[in-house]
Amino acid sequence: MLSNQAILCLAPNPWHDIWRNRQHIFSRLARQNTVLYVEPRVYSLAALRRGRVDRRDLWSPRLRHEAHGLWLYRHPVWAPRTRRPGLGRLTKRLRWLALRRAMTRLELHRPITWVFQPRQAELVGTLGERLVVYHIVDEYTAFRYLSPEERRRIQEGERRLLSRADLVIVTSKALLTAKSPLHPRVVWVPNGVDFRRFEQVQRGNLSPPEDVAELRRPIIGYVGHISVRLDLPLLTEIARRRPDWSLALVGSVWEKGCEEELATLRALPNVHFLGRKRSEEVPRYIFAFDACLIPYRQGEEARHISPIKLYEYLAAGKPVVSVEIPALDGFRRVLRTADSPEGFIEALEASLKEKDPALVRARQRLAAENSWENRVEAISAAVEQALASS
C-alpha cells in the first residue's frame, strides 16, 4: 500500500455523508499516510444574508482530527462565494490562504492532490502538489438535470483537469474508453465493498431496524441516492402491480428534475422512504430485505457507473435484480436483470423463491474479490508508478 505520503483530497461530499468511494479509499490510505480531506461546503453570500448557516460551521474548528492519519477541513464561513467579481476574487483568495495555513500546520508539503469533480479544477496547480490524481466516478456531462451552461462549465473544467493531472483513475470500463484518448495515463479501478461489514448479514446476528421491521413482507429494498438517476416510473409500476410487496427505499432524496415522479411514487401506500442512514446502519437494512434492487434509468449516465450497492448486496448474499448495465460484467451468473416492469416482477418473484445456499456463497466470494482493500492496493500501485515517472 502507498505509504509515507502527504495526500490532499478535494472532496465532493462531506466525510460524514453517505460513504462513497472516497471515504472508503482515504480511511484506508490514512493508516500509512497523512490525509487532509477538504470538505466541499462553501457558503454563498446570499445564504449568509438569509441566515441559512449551519451553527456547527460557526463554532466548530475548521481543521479537525478524525482518525489516525486523517484530518478533515471545512472552508471558513467568512469567505463565501459571491457573484460580485471583485468580492468573489477576494473571498476565493481568502479560502485559498486558509487552506494553505491548514496544510502548513500539518506539514503537508508537496502533497498528492486528489480531485473528483471538474468544478474543483480551479485549485489544481496552486497548492504545490507533486502529483495530481483525477478520480472520475461518473460521466459528469451526462447528468440529466444540467442546463447547457452548466454542461459547458463541466466540460471546460474537465479539460483543465485532464491537462493538469498526472494520473486519471476511472471506475468503469465505459469511462476508460471515453477518457483514454484524452490522457496518457488512465487506470481502471472499479468501486468495491467493505466486505467484513456486509458479510455479517448472513451470520444471523443482526436485527432489522425499527422503521423496516414492521413492514409487510416481502420487502424489496434499495440503498442509495434517490434522484432522477433512478427509474422512478419503474418503481411505481412494480409497487402498483404488487401491492402486497413493500418497497423500502433507503437514502437521501434529491427532487430536481423528477418532482412529479417522486410525488407519484410517494403516494403509494406500499412504498416507504426511510431516509438517509449512517453507513454502519446499512447492513441491518439489507439484512431486512428479501430482495435488492438496482433500478437505474437507462442512458449515458447509467452506462458509465460502478455502483457500490452492487458489491454490498452481493457481500450480504442477497438476491439482486438490476437493469442491464455494463458494470454487471462478471456478476450476471449470481443476479438477475430485467428491462421492464413485467421483467422486474418476474425476476423478483424468482428471487423470492431462492433456497440455494451455494448461490449465497458464490455471491459472497465474488464480493470478497472486490474488497476495498484490494481496490486500494490497485490504486496505490498506480499512484506509485505515476510518482516514479514524475
Buried (B, 14 or more C-beta within 10 A) or exposed (E): BBEEBBBBBBBBBBBEBBBBBBBBBBBBBBBBBBBBBBBBEBBEBEBBEEEEEEEEBEEEEBBBEBEEBBBBBBBBBEBBBBEEEEEBEEBBEBBBEBBBEBBEEBEBEEBBBBBBBBBBBEBBEEBEBBBBBBBBBBBBBBBBEBEEEBBEBBEEBBEBBBEBBBBBBBBBBBBBBBBBEEBEBBBBBBBBBBBEBBBBBBEEEBEBBEBBEEBEEBBBBBBBBBBBBBBBBBBBBBBBEBEEBBBBBBBBBBEEBBEEBBEBBBEBEBBBBBEEBEBEEBBBBBBBBBBBBBBBBEEEBBBBBBBBBBBBBBBBBBBBBBBEBBBBEEBEEBBBBBEEBEBBBBBBBEBBEEEEEEBBEBBBEBBBEBBBBBBBBBBBBBBBEBBEEE
